[in-house]
């Protein structure tokens, strides 16, 4: 999926204002658009991306709310550092394994099976290790989402963020075919085994209930 820089003055002005309120004195994230029809936003290495679907289906106040939620995650990086390390730690291993196998396939095709047989046991062992502290990491992830919602609400976005969550829920239910259910199950199963629920958020109804306390 393609990422494009967003140059909308109102969104970038809001990012600047939120950065000031949250005391990011020097750093302000880049704002990028992801070519996806889903209503979503995520933090990444250099800032925040928001989907095309969110830009089309949400009004300005709702867009501000979802961006401030992501700012909440950035603000909490010290509290979530263990979660960040836990999620990113496998990536160098994955990249190395893929590169190593590809190199052996291209240069020494006769040895690729031998290389796979050597790599797989280490990979399985690494997966088993990731089950330790899994419940703790899942709870930490859920807490992180609630706290990011709280930060967005404290910036004055409680009502707008509730509206965002309601639209996300309706959008998901509308497009929830049998195929989507299977795919969603797989996408939730993979992170549970490997990325410690990195893609899983608390139930939307629970998030809305907590946000209603700020109204």
N, C-alpha and C positions, 0 to 999 in steps of 0.2 A: 504494500500500500504506500502511496506517495504522501510525503509530508511537504507542505508549502508554508512559507512564512506568512503570517497574518499581519497586515499593516493597518487594520481598522483603528482609527484614532481613539474611539470610545473604549474599546477593549484594552488597548495598550495604556490608555490613560488610567483606566481602572486598576490595571496591574501595578502601575506606578503608585497609585494612591494606597492600595492594599499593602504593597511592600513598605511604604512609609509607616502605616499603622502598625504593622507587625515588626517594625524596627529592622528591616533589611536595609541597612544604611548605604551599602555600596552595590550589592548584587541585585539585579532584577532579571527574572527569567525571560528567555525567548518564548514567544507564543507562536505555535505552529498548528496548521490544520491537517487533520488526518482524513483521507478520502474514504470515509465509512458512513453508512446511513444510520448507524446506531447513535443513540444519545450517550455520549461518554466524554470523559477527559482524563488524562493521566499525566503524572510527572515523569520526566525523563532526565537524562544527564545534564542538559543545559536549560531546562525550563519546563513548560507545560504544553501539551498538545490537546486540542479540542476537535472533536469529529465534525465532519460536514453536516451530519444529521443534527448535532446539537446546535450548530449555527443556523440551520434552517427551521428547526422545530421549536426552539426556545426563544423567548423574548430576551431583551437586553438584561433585565433584572435577573432572569433565570441563568443566563450565561455568566453574569457576574458571580452568582451564588456558587455555580459549579466550579468556576475558576478559583474562588476563595477557599473552597473545600480542598482543592489540590494545594493551594498555598498553605493550608493547615497541615498537610503532610510534610511540606518542606520545613515549616516552622518547628515540627516535632522531630526533626531528623536525629537529634541526640537521644530522645526517648526510643526511637525506632531503629537505632543503629544496629542492634543485634539482629533485628528482622531483615534489615537491608543486607547485612553481611551474609545471613543465612540463605537469602534468596539469590544473591549474586555469586556466592562461593562456587557453585557448580559450573558456572559458565566457562572459566578457563579450562577446566577439565573436559567439557564437551567440545570446545573448539579444538583443543589439542588432539582429542581422540579422533574427531572427524578428519582433521588435517593429516594425521598420521596414517589413518586407514586409506584415505584418498591417495596419499603419496605412494604407499605400498602397492595400491591397485594400479597406479599409472606406471610405476617403475619396476615393480617386482610382482607381477600378477600371480605367479606361481606360489608366492608366499602370503597372499592375502588371507587365505583360510587360516593359516597358522597365526597370523597377526590378530585376526578376529577372535580366535580361541584364547589368545593371551589377554586381549583387551576386555572381553566380556566378563570374566570373573572379577576383575578389578572394578568394573562398572557396577556389577551386582553388589559387591561389597560396599561400594560407596553409597548405593541406594539404601542398603540396610542401615548404614550409619545414620542416614537422614531421618529415620524413624524416631531416633532419640530426640526428646524435647518437642516432638511434633504437636502434641496437645497444647503445650505452652506457647508455641509459635502461632497456632491457630487462634488462641485466645488473645495473643498480642496483636495479631492482625485485625481482629474484630474490634478490640479496644481502640486501635489506631483509627479505624474508620469512624467510630463514634466521636472520638476527640477531634478529628478533622471536621466533622459536621458541626461540632460545638464551636470551633473557631470561626467557621463560616457564619454561623448564627450570631455569634458575638459581634461580627462585623456588620450586622443588620440584615442578614440574608435568610432568616429562619423561614419566613413565609414563601419566599421564592425557591428555596431549596426543597421544601416540601412539595411544591408544584413540580419541580424537576423530577423528584423521585416518583411522583404519581404518573408523570408522563413516561418515565422510563418503564414503569410497571405496565402501563397500558400498551406501550410500544412493544414490549417483550411478549405480552400475552397475545397480541394481534398477530405476531409473526411466529408463534410457537407451534410449528408443525411437528409431526412425529419425527421427521428428520432432525429438526432443531432440538428436540428433546434428547435424542441420542447423542448429537454433537455436544450439547451442553453437558450431558453426563460425562462424556469423555474428557471435555475441557476441564471439568471439575475434578475428575479422577486423577488426571496427569499431575496437576499441581499438588494434590494431596499426597501423592507418592514422592514428588520430587521438589516442588517449589513451595511446600508448606502452605497450601491454601492461598498462594499469592494472588490468584485471580478471583477468589471468592470473597464476597462482601456479606455483611450481616443482612438478614431479611429486611426488605424495604419497609414493611409495616412497623418493625421495631425502630428503625431509624426515624420514621415519621413521628412515632409516639414520643421519642426523646426530643425531637425538634419542636414539638408542640409546647414543650415546657418553656420555650423562649418567646412564645407569642404573647 
